[in-house]
Amino acid sequence: MTPDSRLDRLQSRSLPGAARLYVAGDRRSRARGLAGLQRLSPDHALLLAGCRSVHTLGMRFALDLLWLDAACRLIRLDAHVAPRRLRTCLRARAVIETSAGCGKRFAALLAAARV
């Protein structure tokens, strides 16, 4: 069992380079997010649609946050957001959470895949 295997219950999309984008599609999965995981594989990320603000309460590792507009274009990248923090991007319509240091890679993969 991998550290992030509870994400396997969520819908997901394959991205180039064997990366996987999990989709938190309901209220419960969005509220839980990545909280409580020991770590997240560098090839995995979580998409929170309809989200303009996130917290890292309950996180055990730092995150990179990729803020997306309505057309799923990157509008901001918050790198190395530590646990117990709050971040907001009012122009965003979605956010992708991934392990710290993986944000630029996921931004490039999203651009290539046109998610």
Backbone as a chain_set.jsonl record, in Angstrom:
{"seq": "MTPDSRLDRLQSRSLPGAARLYVAGDRRSRARGLAGLQRLSPDHALLLAGCRSVHTLGMRFALDLLWLDAACRLIRLDAHVAPRRLRTCLRARAVIETSAGCGKRFAALLAAARV", "coords": {"N": [[0.848, -1.186, 0.0], [0.664, 2.112, -0.965], [1.808, 5.347, 0.262], [-0.042, 7.293, -0.545], [-2.31, 5.889, -1.281], [-5.018, 6.078, -0.614], [-6.019, 7.945, -2.279], [-6.559, 6.582, -4.559], [-9.219, 5.927, -4.695], [-10.459, 8.052, -5.806], [-11.577, 9.791, -8.793], [-9.409, 9.97, -11.611], [-6.916, 11.372, -13.804], [-4.707, 10.536, -16.386], [-1.492, 11.814, -17.038], [1.15, 12.981, -19.206], [4.333, 11.264, -18.958], [3.858, 9.374, -16.981], [2.525, 10.536, -14.887], [-0.1, 11.31, -12.537], [-3.218, 12.812, -12.113], [-5.332, 13.356, -9.604], [-8.803, 13.812, -8.901], [-10.65, 15.717, -6.791], [-13.776, 15.444, -6.424], [-16.101, 15.709, -4.917], [-17.705, 17.175, -2.024], [-16.734, 16.049, 0.378], [-14.268, 14.793, -0.336], [-12.874, 17.043, -1.236], [-12.75, 18.548, 1.131], [-11.204, 16.894, 2.742], [-8.88, 16.567, 1.242], [-5.388, 16.453, 0.976], [-4.709, 16.113, 3.551], [-3.307, 14.549, 6.389], [-1.873, 12.586, 5.041], [1.285, 10.934, 4.891], [3.181, 11.49, 2.978], [3.343, 12.512, -0.485], [3.435, 11.016, -3.605], [5.847, 12.044, -6.04], [4.832, 11.934, -8.582], [2.146, 12.339, -8.416], [-0.816, 14.353, -8.039], [-3.372, 16.554, -6.764], [-6.455, 17.734, -7.843], [-8.524, 20.404, -7.092], [-11.47, 21.46, -7.896], [-13.375, 24.453, -8.506], [-12.327, 26.065, -6.503], [-10.91, 28.585, -4.561], [-9.407, 29.085, -2.404], [-7.226, 27.575, -0.079], [-6.241, 25.548, 2.71], [-3.521, 24.39, 4.722], [-3.802, 22.905, 6.967], [-3.367, 20.147, 9.06], [-1.613, 18.981, 7.348], [1.361, 17.157, 6.582], [3.551, 17.671, 5.171], [5.194, 19.97, 2.929], [3.612, 21.863, 0.279], [3.255, 22.492, -3.272], [1.271, 24.831, -4.897], [-0.839, 25.095, -7.61], [-2.523, 27.468, -9.203], [-5.412, 27.781, -11.123], [-7.155, 29.264, -13.919], [-10.498, 29.784, -15.311], [-10.268, 28.551, -17.767], [-8.499, 26.579, -17.29], [-5.841, 27.397, -17.272], [-2.618, 28.124, -16.019], [-2.344, 30.503, -13.499], [-0.994, 31.281, -11.28], [1.685, 30.181, -9.209], [2.276, 28.873, -6.142], [4.962, 28.134, -4.342], [6.381, 25.656, -2.191], [4.621, 25.724, 0.155], [4.165, 25.729, 3.471], [3.037, 23.437, 6.104], [0.033, 24.191, 8.009], [-0.849, 26.662, 6.959], [-2.58, 29.276, 5.111], [-3.782, 29.912, 1.9], [-4.869, 32.031, -0.74], [-6.381, 32.755, -3.877], [-8.044, 34.878, -5.615], [-8.687, 35.151, -8.324], [-8.615, 32.601, -9.259], [-10.115, 29.504, -10.338], [-9.773, 26.941, -9.781], [-7.531, 24.701, -8.079], [-4.432, 23.011, -7.979], [-2.875, 20.683, -5.977], [0.304, 19.619, -5.095], [3.302, 17.809, -4.211], [5.876, 19.694, -2.595], [8.189, 21.292, -4.682], [7.458, 20.005, -6.994], [5.753, 21.472, -8.529], [6.418, 23.079, -10.846], [6.991, 21.104, -12.718], [4.48, 19.806, -12.927], [3.009, 21.947, -13.925], [4.109, 22.206, -16.485], [3.415, 19.684, -17.512], [0.609, 19.865, -17.489], [0.215, 21.936, -19.314], [1.144, 20.682, -21.615], [-0.652, 18.569, -21.828], [-3.059, 19.842, -21.942], [-5.167, 19.943, -19.98]], "CA": [[0.0, 0.0, 0.0], [1.471, 3.326, -1.073], [1.383, 6.373, 1.21], [-1.183, 8.055, -1.048], [-3.243, 4.945, -1.907], [-6.413, 6.453, -0.399], [-6.418, 8.738, -3.436], [-6.978, 5.677, -5.626], [-10.686, 5.883, -4.735], [-10.934, 9.229, -6.532], [-11.384, 9.804, -10.235], [-8.085, 10.495, -11.931], [-6.536, 11.552, -15.204], [-3.298, 10.275, -16.676], [-0.75, 12.879, -17.693], [2.401, 12.455, -19.775], [5.394, 10.955, -18.0], [3.31, 8.495, -15.939], [1.966, 11.324, -13.784], [-1.529, 11.114, -12.331], [-3.929, 13.927, -11.494], [-6.554, 12.91, -8.936], [-9.815, 14.863, -8.891], [-11.521, 15.739, -5.607], [-15.005, 15.859, -7.078], [-17.233, 15.942, -4.019], [-17.402, 18.014, -0.858], [-15.93, 15.305, 1.358], [-12.89, 14.621, -0.81], [-12.239, 18.365, -1.247], [-12.477, 18.939, 2.517], [-10.117, 16.062, 3.262], [-7.683, 16.893, 0.471], [-4.201, 15.631, 1.231], [-4.447, 16.12, 4.991], [-3.081, 13.272, 7.049], [-0.929, 11.723, 4.33], [2.681, 11.072, 5.304], [3.847, 12.121, 1.842], [2.656, 12.336, -1.754], [4.363, 10.652, -4.669], [6.145, 13.168, -6.934], [4.055, 11.758, -9.815], [0.725, 12.504, -8.112], [-1.3, 15.684, -7.65], [-4.81, 16.571, -6.48], [-7.182, 18.87, -8.395], [-9.688, 20.87, -6.341], [-12.218, 22.35, -8.785], [-14.225, 25.405, -7.816], [-11.614, 26.395, -5.268], [-10.112, 29.817, -4.592], [-8.675, 29.195, -1.156], [-6.903, 26.289, 0.533], [-5.447, 25.576, 3.934], [-2.655, 23.225, 4.864], [-3.971, 22.349, 8.31], [-3.362, 18.689, 9.01], [-0.604, 18.505, 6.393], [2.615, 16.704, 7.178], [4.615, 18.02, 4.232], [4.934, 21.207, 2.19], [2.949, 21.715, -1.017], [3.228, 23.494, -4.327], [-0.115, 25.077, -5.288], [-0.973, 25.619, -8.958], [-3.829, 28.111, -9.301], [-5.867, 27.744, -12.508], [-8.321, 30.077, -14.253], [-11.65, 29.025, -15.808], [-9.835, 27.78, -18.934], [-7.463, 25.665, -16.772], [-4.494, 27.936, -17.503], [-1.925, 28.487, -14.786], [-2.267, 31.941, -13.254], [-0.046, 31.522, -10.196], [2.272, 29.01, -8.555], [2.798, 29.11, -4.789], [5.904, 27.044, -4.087], [6.796, 25.301, -0.828], [3.69, 26.214, 1.177], [4.369, 24.896, 4.659], [1.824, 23.066, 6.842], [-0.646, 25.173, 8.87], [-0.91, 27.943, 6.267], [-3.765, 29.551, 4.304], [-3.473, 30.628, 0.665], [-6.053, 32.405, -1.51], [-6.192, 33.379, -5.182], [-9.416, 35.214, -5.984], [-8.896, 34.963, -9.767], [-8.593, 31.166, -9.562], [-11.341, 28.707, -10.361], [-9.36, 25.606, -9.346], [-6.148, 24.632, -7.61], [-3.813, 21.684, -7.959], [-1.921, 20.514, -4.882], [1.305, 18.583, -5.319], [4.421, 17.894, -3.271], [6.78, 20.825, -2.795], [9.228, 21.023, -5.666], [6.891, 19.349, -8.177], [4.802, 22.372, -9.174], [6.817, 23.459, -12.207], [6.839, 19.92, -13.572], [3.065, 19.617, -13.196], [2.573, 23.039, -14.793], [4.528, 21.837, -17.844], [2.601, 18.539, -17.936], [-0.745, 20.356, -17.758], [0.255, 22.686, -20.565], [1.305, 19.714, -22.693], [-1.857, 17.727, -21.914], [-4.234, 20.719, -22.101], [-6.203, 19.415, -19.069]], "C": [[0.889, 1.244, 0.0], [0.973, 4.375, -0.1], [0.159, 7.156, 0.756], [-2.233, 7.157, -1.695], [-4.708, 5.296, -1.651], [-6.919, 7.344, -1.529], [-6.918, 7.863, -4.577], [-8.495, 5.551, -5.736], [-11.278, 7.05, -5.52], [-10.794, 9.03, -8.038], [-10.011, 10.376, -10.514], [-7.904, 10.588, -13.438], [-5.059, 11.242, -15.333], [-2.711, 11.468, -17.4], [0.518, 12.281, -18.283], [3.426, 12.171, -18.673], [4.932, 10.128, -16.825], [2.808, 9.258, -14.72], [0.459, 11.111, -13.715], [-2.098, 12.308, -11.58], [-5.237, 13.394, -10.93], [-7.512, 14.093, -8.843], [-10.694, 14.713, -7.655], [-12.856, 16.31, -6.08], [-16.185, 16.105, -6.165], [-16.754, 16.708, -2.783], [-16.474, 17.308, 0.135], [-14.474, 15.17, 0.92], [-12.161, 15.955, -0.906], [-11.873, 18.793, 0.162], [-11.294, 18.153, 3.084], [-8.806, 16.359, 2.553], [-6.556, 15.922, 0.726], [-3.857, 15.543, 2.709], [-4.274, 14.703, 5.522], [-2.139, 12.332, 6.319], [0.483, 11.976, 4.84], [3.498, 11.79, 4.237], [2.992, 11.858, 0.609], [3.709, 12.018, -2.802], [4.631, 11.864, -5.562], [5.373, 13.092, -8.25], [2.567, 11.954, -9.608], [0.412, 13.936, -7.71], [-2.807, 15.579, -7.456], [-5.413, 17.863, -7.014], [-8.405, 19.159, -7.541], [-10.408, 21.891, -7.223], [-13.105, 23.276, -7.965], [-13.622, 25.9, -6.522], [-10.761, 27.634, -5.464], [-9.252, 29.982, -3.348], [-8.427, 27.8, -0.6], [-6.15, 26.532, 1.838], [-4.591, 24.327, 3.963], [-2.676, 22.712, 6.301], [-4.025, 20.83, 8.185], [-2.35, 18.12, 8.024], [0.669, 18.122, 7.141], [3.807, 17.003, 6.281], [4.21, 19.293, 3.497], [4.348, 20.894, 0.812], [3.37, 22.798, -1.99], [1.77, 23.605, -4.752], [-0.127, 25.72, -6.664], [-2.391, 26.158, -9.106], [-4.202, 28.227, -10.772], [-7.064, 28.666, -12.717], [-9.423, 29.187, -14.826], [-11.299, 28.163, -17.021], [-8.714, 26.793, -18.577], [-6.05, 26.093, -17.144], [-3.905, 28.348, -16.158], [-1.878, 30.005, -14.648], [-1.301, 32.276, -12.112], [0.448, 30.191, -9.649], [2.802, 29.455, -7.201], [3.668, 27.906, -4.439], [6.192, 26.89, -2.6], [5.92, 25.936, 0.254], [3.743, 25.237, 2.352], [3.032, 24.485, 5.284], [1.326, 24.218, 7.717], [-0.64, 26.583, 8.273], [-2.229, 28.055, 5.499], [-3.319, 30.329, 3.076], [-4.771, 30.857, -0.109], [-5.62, 33.029, -2.826], [-7.588, 33.648, -5.736], [-9.697, 35.064, -7.478], [-9.013, 33.49, -10.146], [-9.989, 30.564, -9.567], [-11.064, 27.262, -9.943], [-7.921, 25.702, -8.854], [-5.69, 23.176, -7.676], [-2.788, 21.685, -6.846], [-0.974, 19.371, -5.239], [2.441, 18.772, -4.318], [5.312, 19.083, -3.617], [7.906, 20.418, -3.741], [8.725, 20.407, -6.95], [5.978, 20.264, -8.988], [5.16, 22.738, -10.597], [6.669, 22.298, -13.176], [5.379, 19.706, -13.928], [2.507, 20.732, -14.078], [2.915, 22.72, -16.248], [3.69, 20.673, -18.372], [1.176, 18.961, -18.285], [-0.802, 21.12, -19.073], [0.35, 21.737, -21.765], [0.036, 18.893, -22.906], [-3.114, 18.543, -22.17], [-5.415, 20.204, -21.29], [-7.302, 20.434, -18.916]], "O": [[1.756, 1.402, 0.86], [-0.178, 4.309, 0.33], [-0.606, 7.637, 1.592], [-2.973, 7.61, -2.569], [-5.572, 4.851, -2.406], [-8.129, 7.479, -1.713], [-7.623, 8.343, -5.465], [-9.002, 5.114, -6.769], [-12.461, 7.037, -5.86], [-10.0, 8.21, -8.498], [-9.502, 11.182, -9.736], [-8.63, 9.976, -14.222], [-4.256, 11.638, -14.489], [-3.352, 12.061, -18.268], [0.919, 11.183, -17.898], [3.38, 12.767, -17.597], [5.554, 10.172, -15.764], [2.679, 8.685, -13.638], [-0.177, 10.774, -14.714], [-1.556, 12.755, -10.569], [-6.142, 13.024, -11.678], [-7.082, 15.24, -8.72], [-11.393, 13.712, -7.493], [-13.034, 17.528, -6.127], [-17.189, 16.666, -6.605], [-15.555, 16.859, -2.546], [-15.542, 17.915, 0.664], [-13.558, 15.404, 1.709], [-10.952, 16.007, -0.683], [-10.795, 19.347, 0.376], [-10.479, 18.702, 3.825], [-7.747, 16.4, 3.18], [-6.751, 14.706, 0.696], [-2.835, 14.967, 3.08], [-5.004, 13.785, 5.147], [-1.649, 11.372, 6.914], [0.833, 13.107, 5.18], [4.385, 12.588, 4.542], [2.039, 11.081, 0.654], [4.747, 12.675, -2.873], [3.712, 12.643, -5.816], [5.272, 14.092, -8.961], [1.79, 11.752, -10.541], [1.241, 14.638, -7.129], [-3.439, 14.632, -7.925], [-4.948, 18.955, -6.687], [-9.223, 18.273, -7.293], [-10.003, 23.052, -7.289], [-13.533, 22.927, -6.865], [-14.338, 26.129, -5.547], [-9.984, 27.722, -6.415], [-8.458, 30.918, -3.256], [-9.309, 26.942, -0.644], [-5.518, 27.569, 2.036], [-4.9, 23.331, 3.308], [-1.692, 22.155, 6.788], [-4.674, 20.304, 7.281], [-2.242, 16.902, 7.882], [0.998, 18.686, 8.184], [4.938, 16.631, 6.593], [3.032, 19.647, 3.45], [4.558, 19.815, 0.258], [3.788, 23.884, -1.589], [1.102, 22.59, -4.947], [0.494, 26.762, -6.873], [-3.35, 25.387, -9.131], [-3.41, 28.713, -11.58], [-7.889, 28.838, -11.819], [-9.29, 27.963, -14.826], [-11.959, 27.156, -17.275], [-8.062, 26.241, -19.463], [-5.165, 25.254, -17.312], [-4.607, 28.853, -15.281], [-1.433, 30.708, -15.556], [-0.845, 33.413, -11.992], [-0.284, 29.201, -9.632], [3.678, 30.317, -7.125], [3.166, 26.796, -4.263], [6.241, 27.868, -1.854], [6.423, 26.603, 1.158], [3.402, 24.062, 2.216], [2.007, 25.115, 5.023], [2.092, 25.098, 8.11], [-0.451, 27.569, 8.985], [-2.909, 27.055, 5.266], [-2.565, 31.295, 3.191], [-5.654, 30.0, -0.133], [-4.618, 33.742, -2.888], [-8.235, 32.745, -6.264], [-10.85, 34.866, -7.86], [-9.466, 33.17, -11.244], [-10.905, 31.044, -8.9], [-11.986, 26.463, -9.773], [-7.197, 26.647, -9.166], [-6.467, 22.247, -7.456], [-1.935, 22.57, -6.772], [-1.41, 18.291, -5.636], [2.515, 19.805, -3.652], [5.479, 19.43, -4.786], [8.491, 19.343, -3.613], [9.484, 20.291, -7.912], [5.481, 19.857, -10.038], [4.297, 22.713, -11.475], [6.267, 22.488, -14.324], [5.054, 19.453, -15.088], [1.622, 20.483, -14.897], [2.097, 22.941, -17.14], [3.298, 20.667, -19.539], [0.601, 18.474, -19.258], [-1.745, 20.971, -19.85], [-0.284, 21.96, -22.797], [-0.309, 18.562, -24.041], [-4.136, 17.989, -22.574], [-6.517, 20.042, -21.813], [-8.27, 20.193, -18.194]]}, "num_chains": 1, "name": "protein.A"}
